[in-house]
Amino acid sequence: MSLLTQYPLWLAIFAVLLGVGYALFLYYRNDNVAFEKRSRIVMASLRGVAMTLLAFLLLAPMLKMIRKQTDKPVIIFSIDNSESIAAGKDAGYYTSDYPKQLQKVINELAKQYDVDAYLVGDENQLTDNKNVTPDFSDKSTNLSALFDDISLLYANRNVGAVVMLSDGIYNIGSNPYYAAQKVGFPVYTVGLGSDEQATDLLIADIIHNKEVLKGNRAPVEVKVQAGKLAGKTAKLTVSDEKGEIFSKTLQISGNQYFETVSFLVDAQQTGLKKLKVDLEELDGEVTYKNNHAQFFIRVIESKDKVAIVYDAPHPDVAAIRSALELSDNYDVVVKSVDEFKDDPSGFGLIVLHQLPSQKHPASALLSQIRKSGVSSLYIIGTQTDLNAFNGLNTGLQITQSKNMTNNATAAFNSNFMLFSFSEEAQQLLPTLPPLQSPFGSYKASVSANTFMTQRISGVETKYPLILFNDVNGAKTGVISGTGLWSWKVYDYVNTQNHDAFNEIVNKTALFLVAKNDRSPFRVRHNAVFAENAPVEFSAELHNESGELLNTPDVKLTIKGSGDTTYDAQFSKQNNAYYLNMGELPVGTYWTAKTQLGNKNYEKSGSFSVQEIFVETANLVADFDLLKSVAQTSGGKFFARNELENVVKEIKANDNIKPVASYQKKYSMLLNSPWYLAAIVLLLGIEWFLRKWHGGF
């Protein structure tokens, strides 16, 4: 601890002189009160010291303190909570003995270290390290995501090590080996499950089109695997709501058997068609859960035609086209504005890349689009004529004084309710490369709905990056920036797929192409939900003037199989309604009701929850992956029965030790209660002595 002052410390001499002078003046200016010499000296000293301390405060003194803080190492447990762990022959061990052994290890390490335990599967869930109880219910496994979370949540912490308990099987996210290369701490891996081929007959995958045109036949491929069942026969059966539609007897040859079974499914009625695949259950199989699966095919009346019309060739055009062509919903036409001579009314959506522009005003085309009421998506770039664009009634006005651009990254608008957007894609948005957006003033109309906003130089603004508008039944969308192609590239580099980018493009197109529901009460939802995903609804209520309101309550009833019923009420958000029902079982339908004035409104429809069977499609543990993760990070691999040795290894690692840090803290002496108490005490004692000796 040291003392600092705002002014030179030698000025404290004057504080001392002031205190001494005041005391001498008070006690020696007259002799009317006959204090004893000794008492006079004591009281004068008390008054002098008190006044000196008060005068010293004029120098604005402060205390500089250095505090030592010891940060214990954090040991992070990554506990695989996926179905594949307990689906094998040792299921009894993992539901009884394993949690006890795991808890014992955690408790032992917690005596010396800070311990955080995460259940890893569909997502990373921090659990109570005093009661770690994995239930092995997660439908997928992302082993690399925890390393990303650690870099964010433990950026300023002393992470000593990660203990990864897993079978090494991952089916979403990137390879954990590459994530482990980037960390600065050892990863100790513990191999769960068995790396030996199990006696099992299973459905490894089902490949099919998600949508098919009515009247066509949809091709389906079922990939079947078998281990240690050579010479056996098994029947594969495919059925729909009416009964069996296909079957085949499989002749299993060899202990490692694989076959792809192909067949066609008739699509005669529009709607969602549910199909079940069943493999005959054979004696000795490690599990029968992977012998059965289901999938859905959406039968549609016809494909929607989408035109991408561009001012000049640009990589954005190819990126959007590739995303749209992945869906069976669209026939995509790509032409320059000079080549496009088609009738706009024949399309469900027209994407206009940097149109209208100075070189290509496209007045005739834009006029035809407005008259036909076709949905349109405008992508604004440096070639866009903003004056002409502002006259199109898209829901967005951009006023630009200088022909400049901003680097605008995307930020998801949590109040957006027109359609659902996955949590994974939302988390990826802030890290995506910036788009080149016009520099200027942005004004969105009251009727517009902003999907994403612009974050410029790290500051989130109200400027829309992607928005939608609906005027007299004509839907418009605006992407106020170019560079979407870089999103696609970045998505692949970080996740080894284009799922997030494709979701942005396809959900944007799906909303714009969808025929407008002009009824006052409108409810939206997905046709199919994964069983590990929340079932979400959004709803809108319009008065006779078409204005949004959410004054009345909206209730929802969901009926499942048997007598199972779920009742819920929508929450009110941003003049609309939203409901998250969480995870629901397969085969449910819903009915939504509300009342406005004397009018009752009701909507009914159906959706399906699709089973995820990726966890049971592979039960052979990948210990080689776990060993490579440990080796590349400086850790060590342990077998299941060596779990307790993890404690010894961590304690023996000299690099896993507390880290001392020193913090400087400054405090004004005026704020010190002890300093002020000393002054009051000195003056109080002096006052008491004066009264005791008859002074005034």
N, C-alpha and C positions, 0 to 999 in steps of 0.2 A: 504494500500500500504506500502511495506517495501523495504529496499535496501539491496541487497546481493552482495558479491564480491567473486571472485574465490580465492583470496588470503586473508590472515588475514586483518581485517579492520584497525588494528592499524598501518598498513603500510601507511595509508592515511596521517600520520604525516609527512612522507618524501615528499609526494606530496605538502603539505602546505609549508614545508621548502624550497622545490625546487622553488615554485612559489614566495615566499617572497624573497629568495636569488637572484633570477633572477631579480626581480623588483628593489631591492636595488642596485645590481651591475649596472643595466642600468641607474638608475637615480642619483646615488650618487658616481659613480666612477670618475667623473670630474665635474668641475664647469664652463666649457666653455659656456654652455647655462644658462643664468640667469633666470631660472623659479622662479616664486614666490613660497614661501614655501608652501602655501596652494595648489597651482596648482600642485606642485611636489608631494605632498602627495596623491592628488586625482588620478593623472595619475599613480603613482607607485602602488596604491591600485588596480586600474583597471587592470594593467598589471599583478600584483601578483595573483589576483583572477582568471583571464583568464588562466594563466599558471598552477595554482593549479588544475583548472577543467580539463585541458588537461592532466596533469600528473596523475590525478585520474583515467583516462581511462586505464592506464597501469594495474590497479588491476582487469580489466574485470568486472566492476560493472553491475548489472542487477536489474531491478525492478520486484518485486513480487506483483502482483495485484490479488485480490480476487473479482470476479464479481458475483453478485447475479442475478439469472435468475428465473423468475416465469413462470411455465408451467401451463397454464390454462387446466382444464379438457376437454377431448374430448368426445363429445356425438356422437355416431355412430348410424345412422338410417339404419336399414335393411328393405327395402321396397319390399315386394313380388310383382314381376312384371309378374307373370305367368298368363296363360289364365284363370285358374279356378277362379280368383278374379272377373273378369268382365263377366263370363259366366252365372251367375245366374240371378235371377229376378231383382236385384238391379243394373244392368249394367249401367243404366243412372246415378246413384249416383256416381259410381266409375270413370266415364269418365268426370263428370262435377264438383260436389261439393267437392268430396274427395280430389282431387289435391290442391284445394284452402285451405281447412282446414289443410292439411298436410303442405303446404308451410307456413301458418300462424304460426303453431307450431314451425317449423324449424327456422323461422325468429325471433321468440321470444327467443328461446334458444341461437341463435347466438349472441344476445346482451351480453350475459354473459359467454358463453362457445365457444370453437372451435367445429364446427359441420361438420361432414362428412356424406354424404348420399350415400348409395349404392342401386342400383336396383338389386334384387336377383332373379334369375331364372335359366336359363341354365348356367350362370356364374355370378360372382359378378362384377358389373360395377359401378365405382365411377362416380357420376354425380354432376353437378353444384348445390350446395345447395341453390342457389338463384333462380333456375328455375327447380324445381323437377317436372318432367312430366312423370309418369309411363304410358306406353301404353299397358301393359298387353298382350304382344306378345310372351313371352317366352313359349316354349313348354314343359318345365320340371322345377322342383323346387328342389334345393339343399339348405336346410336351415342350414345345419351344416358347409358348406364350409366357410362361412364368419368368423366363430370363428377361423378356421385354418388360414385364411388370417390375422386376427387381431393379432394373436400371432406372425406373421412374420413382418407385416408392422408397428405395433404399439408397438414393443418390448420395446422401450425406451420412450414411450409416456405415459402421465397421462390419461389413459382411464377412464372416469367417469362412463359411462353407455352405454348400447346398447338398442335402442328402436326397437323392432321387430314388424313390422306390417304385418300380414299374416293371412291366413285361417288355418294354421297349417298342410296343406296337403303337404307332400314331397314325391317324387317318385324316386329320386336318392340321393346318399350319405347316411350317417349314421343318426341315430336318433339324432336330435338337443338337446334332453334332456341330453344325455351323454356328448356332447360337452360343454353344459352350466355348467355342474358340475365342469369343469376344469378351468373356467375363474375366475378372481379375481375382478369382477365388477358385479353390478346388471344388469339383463336383464328385461326391462319393455316390456311386450307383449301387443299388441292391436289386438283383434280378428276381422278379416274381414270376410265377407261372412255370411253364416247362418249355424248353426249346426242342423237345422231341416231337416228332409227328404223332398227333393224337389219332385214336380210332374214332373217325367222325365222317359223316356224310353231310354236306352243307351246301347252301345256296351262297355262292361267293359274290354274285352281283347280278343285277337285272338291268339290261340296257334297253331303253324304249324311248319313243318320242313322247314328250309330255302332252302335245296337242296333235290332233289328227282331224282332217276334214270329214264331215259327215258323208257316209256312203263309201268311204275308202277302207282299206285294211291296214292296220298298223303293225309293222314288224317288231317283234320282241325277241330278245336273246337272253336266255337264262344260263348263267355260268355255274356249273356244278363241280364241286371238288369232293374227293374222298381220300381218306388215309387209312391204311392198314385194313382195307375191306376187299382185298383182291378175291375175285371169284363170286362175289355177292351180286344179287340183282335188286334193283329198287325201282319203284314206279314214281314218275314225276307227273303231277296232275295240276292243271290250270283251270280255274273256275271263276265265273262272275256271279252276279246276284241270282241268275237263273239256274246255275249249275255248271257242270263240267263242260269246258269248251275244247280242251286239248289234253292228251296224255301220251306218255312214252315210257317204255320199260328200258332202264339203263343197265347195261352189262358192265360191271366194274372190273377193269383189268389193271392189275398192278397195285402196289401199295401207295402209289402217288398218282391218283387218277384225276383227270380233268376233262370236261366235255362242255361244249357250248350247244345248248338246245335252242333251235330257232323255230318260231311259229308266227302266225298272223292272227290278229284280233280284228273282228268285224266292228265297224263303228257306224251303227245304224241310227242311233238316237243322240241328239245333242245333250251335253251335260257332262258330269264327271262319272267316269266308268271305273268302278273298283274291281280289281282282279287279285286273286289269291294264287300263290304258288306253294304246293306242298310236295315234299319228298317223303317217301315211305320211311318210317322209323325202323332202323335195324338194331338188332341186339348188340350190346357192347359199345354203343356210341357214348362219347364223353358227355354230350349234351344233345338234346333234341330241339333246343330253341332255334338253332340255325337251320332246321329242316323246313321252316315255314316262313313265308314273307308275303307281303302284299304291295301293290303299287297302283297308281291311278293314271288314267289317260283322259284328257279333256277333249271331248268331241265338239268341234265348232262348225258352224254353218259354212263359213268361207274365210279365206285369209284376207287380212287388210292390206291394201297396197300402200306403200310408203315411198314417197319420192324425195330424194336428196338432190337439191338444186344448188349449184355453187357458182360464185362469182369467178373464182380462179382455182386451179388445183391446189389442194391443201391436205396435209396428213390427217387433219381432223375428219375429213370426209371418209377416208378409208377406215379409220378407227370406229366411227359411228356405224358405218355399213357392216363391218365385221360383227359388231355387237348385236345388231338387229337381225342379221341372217342366222344367228345361232338359234333364234326362236322360230318355231314353225308357224307363228301367228302372222308373219309378214312376207309379202312379196316386195322386194326392195328394188327400186329403179334409181340409178345414179346418172345424172346428166348435168352438163353445164347449162347456164341460163340461156345461152344461144341455141343449144340443142333441144331444150325442153319445149315441145309443141303439144304435149298431151292436155287433155281436158282435166283441170284440177278436181272437178266434181267426182271423178272416178277413183280418187285416192282418199284414204282415211286420215293421212297426215302428210304434210309437205314440210320438209326441213329446208330452211333457206340459210345457206352459209354465206355470211357477209353480204347479204342482199336486203334492201336495195343499196347499190353502191354508186359512186360518181360515174363510173364507166358503164354500169348496167342498172339504170333506174328500175327496170322490170315493172313499169307502171301497169301494163296490160295484165301481166301475170298476177300481180298483187290485187288488182281490181277483181279478177276472176275468182281468186281465193276468197275475198270478202263476200262476194255475191253468192258463192256456192256454200258458204258456211263451213268449209273444210278446216279442220284443225291445222295450225301452223306452229312451227318451232323456229325462232329466229336466233342465229348465232352471230353475235356482234364482234367485229374485228376492226382493224385499222382501215379496211376498205369500205366499211359500212358508211352510207350517207345518213348521219344521225338526224339531220333536219327532215329528210324524207321518212325515216323510221319513226320519229316522234309523231308523225301524222297518221300512223297506222292503228292507233287505239289498241296497243298491245298490253296496256297496263303499266308500262314503264316509260318515263321521259328522262332523257339524258341530255343535260345542257353542258356543252363543252366550249370553253373559251380558248383553249390551246390544244393543238393536235398532238396530245401526249397520251401515254398509257401508264397504268399502275400494274405492279405485280401483285395480283390478288389471289390469296389462298382461300380455300373453302371452309366455311363454318356452318354446321348444321343448325337450322332453326328449330328449336325444341317445340315451338308452338305450331309447327306445320302438321296438318291433319288430313290432307287429301289422300295420302296413302302411307303405308308403313314402310320403314326403312331399317334395315338390319343394324344391330348394335355393332357388328364387326365393321361394316362400311362406315358407320358414324365415327368410329375410333380412328379409321384410316384417313378420313377427310383432312384433318389439320396437318397431316404430314405430306399430303400430295403436293406436287410442284404447282407453282402459281400459274394462273391464266393471265393473259395480256388483256386487261380491261381498260376501256376508255377512261381517261382522267377527266373528271367533271363532277357535276351535281346530279344525283339520282333521285327521282321522285316516283314512287309506286302509287298506283291508284288504290282507293279504298277497297275495291273489289278484288285486288290481286292477292295471291297467296305466295309468300316467299318460302322457297324450299331451302336455299342456301344463301348466306350472306358473305360479304367480302371481308377478309382479314388483311389489312394493308399495313406493312411494316410491323407486324405483330399485334396490331390494334384491331379488335373486331368492330366493324362499322355496321350501320343499318342499311348500307348499300346492297341491293339484291345482286347475287351472282347467278342464281337460277330462280325464276318465278313463273307462276301460272296465272292466267286470267280467263274469265268467262264473260263474254258480252253477247247477250241475246242468243245464247246457245252455241256460239262459236268460241272454241277453246284456243288459246294462244299460250305459247311458252317462250321464254327468253333466256338465253344463256349469254350473259354480258361479258364474254371473253373468249379468246381462242387459245388453243394449246391443249385441248382435250386428249390429243394423242399421247402427251407426256404422262397423263394419268394412267393410261393403259400400260405404258412401259413400266412406270413406277410400281403399279399394282403387281405386275408379274415378277419384277426384281425382288419384291419383299414377300410375296406369298406364293410364288410359282404358279399363279393362275390369274385370270382376268375377272374373277367373280365380282369384285366390288365395282369395277368400271362397268361391266356388263349390267349390273344391277341398276346403276345410275341411269344408263342409257335406256334400258328396257322398261324400267318403271316410269321414266319420263314419257316414253312413247306409249306405253300401255294406258296411262292416264289420259293422254291427249287423244288417242284413237278411240277410247271407249265412248260408246254412244251416251249422250247426255241423258241423265234421268231428270226430267223436268217436274217431277212431283214435288210437293212441298217438303216431304219427309224422305230423306235419302240416307241409306246405310251402305257402307263399303267394308269389304273384307277380302282376304285372299281365299281362293278356292281350296287350296291345300296347305296345311301347316305340318311341319315336322313335329314329331312327338316331343322333342326337347326344346321346342320354340313356343313362346307365349302366343296365345290366340288373341288377336287384337281387332278391334272394330273402331271405325270412325263414323260419325253421323252428322247430318246437317238438317236444320229445320228452317224453312223460309216462310215469311208471311205473304200476304197477297201482293205486296209490292216487290217481292223477290228478295227482301232484305233478310240477312242471316240473324237469327236470334237463338238464344239457348236458355230462355226463362223457364219453360216447363221441364219437368223431369222426364227422362227417357229410360225405360226399364227394358231389360233383356231376359228372356227365358231360354235356356239351352237344355234340350232333352237328348239324353244319350240312350244307350241300349238299356232295355228293361224299363224300370221306373226311375232311373237316375235323372235328376233335374237340377239345374243350376240357375239360381236367380241372382241378377246383378243390376246395378244402376250405373248409367254412364256418368262420368265426371264432366264438368263443364269447363271448356278451355277455348279461349280465343274465339268467342261467338259460335263455337261448335261443340261437339261432344266426342269423348274418347273413352274407350274401355279396354282394359287389359285383363283377360280372364285367366292368365297364367297357362300352365300346361293342362291339356284336356285329353281324354281317351279318344279312341278312334270312333268314327261313325256318329257324329252329333249333328243336330240342326238347330237353328235359332229362330226366334220370333222377337221383334223389337216393337214396342208400343210407346206412344206418347199422345198428348192431348193439347191442342191449341184452341183456346176459346171453347166453343161448343163442338169442335170437330175432333174426332178420334182418328189417329193415324196408326197404321200397322204395316210392318214389313216382315216377310218371312223368306227364308232361304236355307241353303245347306252348305256345309263345308265338310272337309274330311281331314283327319289327322293321320299322317302317314308314318308308319313304323320305320325306324332306322335300325338296320341290322348289320352295320359295318363292324361293330365290335365283336359280334359272334362269327363273322365271316373268316376270321383268322385268329386262331388260338395258339399258334406256335410263337413263343416268345423270341424276341430278337436280342439275345444277350450280346452279340457282336456289336450292335449299336451302342448298348449301354457301356461296354468296355471302351469303345472309341471315345465316347463322351467323357468318361473318367480320365482317360489317358491324355486327351488334348487339353484338359483343364488342370492337370496336375493332381487329379484325385486318384481313386482306386475303386475297382469293382469288387463287390462282395456277393456271395451266394445267399440265398434266403436264410439258410441255417447259420450264417455268419453275421447276422444282424447286430448282435451285441458287440462285435469287433469294431463296428463303426465308431463307437464311443472311444475305444482305446486309440484308434487311428487319429481321431480329431484331437484328443488330448495330447497325443505325442507330436503333433504338428506345431513346431515352434513359431510358425508364421501366423497361427491363429492365436492372437493374444490381444489384450486390451490396448487401446490407443488413447494416449493422454493428449488433451488439447487445452490450450490456455486462452481464456477470454478476458479482454480488457473491458472494464466497466467504469464509467465516470458518473459521479454523483455530486450535485451541488451541496456544499457544506450547509447552506441555508436550509436544505431539506432534511438534514440529519436531526432526528429527535433527540439524540444524545447531546449534541452540541447545544441545542436550545435549552435542554434540561439543565445543562451545566450552568448556563447564564442565569436561568431562573433560580437555581439552587444558590449560586453565589449571592445574588441580590436578596434572596429570601433570608439567608443566614445573616447578612449585613443588617437587614431591616429588624430581625429579631434582636440582635445585639444592641442596636440603637435604642429600641424600646426598653430593653432590659436595663440599660444604663440611663434611662430617662431622657433620651433624645427625642427629636421630633421627626 
